């Protein structure tokens, strides 16, 4: 999503992205859910007590002392929520139910809206006479930056201090929700949103189809030559090597950035996203990444209708057995598992380049912001803290295929028995050790998402050269930087 389920839906700040407890080994799928539909936090086996004394009977009891919401009377908080897959909805609803149990005087009205539609109306919604108390938006200049400049969302710095967000989140996991009050500098400044989950893009694989290629250990594919040999063999055997659904265009940017990670250090990519002076994508490394993407298309390693298929339909086809690989975010794992893939579903990082270090595009999930017009901002902030950092939130996210952005305590991870979840967490840990998390490139300018979406289609359709592809990105970046 900003991907963030499409975020449509993401410097060094990202180097410390998510501090997974040392006992953890990378991103998320249902914990005890195996191959079933979304579950609630209560369905997870009780975790060991946390250091603050939480128990299974009272999820989130580590933050159980009553706060601002205890003295507001009978109220309803309204939240406009753009994370609308069944697992995402199940997680936030389970956590909200726990919050309403803690505060019987508070009801939360969650209003769902598909992210692409939400991003078209969020500025009007937050500027209306009756905005929601809380709402999802999108990191970067276009949405959050515009809302900050217009004074439509609250500066959350005082709540960050009150609720400990500066310590609960690492600098890297909180940086994407920071802007300067003028909305001109992204990645630093004051806090304007809080996110629930981490997310990153890597490669799902169908174990049964991989076995047909004679490959039973996916770790043997951790070089570009081995991975591409598997793609070529799949094509030779009449299989679809890699399923791509780019009708909505953002999956194409996911794929391009995956290739980019093999040639460009994550810190270099992040500096460009955050607007560091002198940064560029118009160089040999980025051109090579674009060339790799175009070569995959030329070699027939994507399905022939890749530009006409939506991301959800591509995921459904992959879940039904078509394709050996499927590049997408960890946020799709719960959906694929629930679709019946079960233990046949695997997850791996794309092979590293000559540096030997893995890289992947990703970030935290959509920010949740508080309206500047909310009549109950203190209670809204307490609810925001609950659905992002409480034990209840962590359990619900793990149960429904997400990794909490604040990390996974060792005792909680022990209850996350789903094999895909364990694999995603392991790969994420490897990604962090390689300092390889790259911010979503569409954050770089207000127009970058649309520009990259259109141009990645032109690239793999053979209507644009790799050189022209990166030149267009850099031209948009240069124009925006000059206007700031």
Buried (B, 14 or more C-beta within 10 A) or exposed (E): BBBBBBBBBBBBBBBBBBBBBEEBBBBBBBBBBBBBBBBBBBBBEBBEBBEEEBBBEBBBBBBBEEBBBBEBEEBEBBBBBBBBBBBBBBBBBBBBBBBBEBBEEBBBEBEBBEBBEBBEEBBEBBBEEEBBBBBBBBBBBBBBBBBBBEEBBBBBBEBBEBBEBEEBBBBBBBBBBBBBEEBBBBBEBBBBBBBBBBBBBBBBBBBEBBEEBEBEEBEEBBEBEEBBBBBBBBBEEEBBBBBBBBBBBBBBBBBBBBBBBBBBBBBBBBBBBBBBEEBBBBEEBBBBBBBBBBBBBEEEBBBEBBBEBEBBBBBBBBBEEBBBBBBBBBBBBBBBBBBEBBEBBBBBBBBBBEEEBBBBBBBBBBBBBBBBBBEBBBBBBBBBBBBBBBBBBBBBBBBBBBBBBBBBBBBBBBBBBBBBBBBBBBBBBBBBEBBBBBBBBBBBBBBBBBBBBBBBBBBBEEEBBBBBBBBBBBEBBEEBBEEE
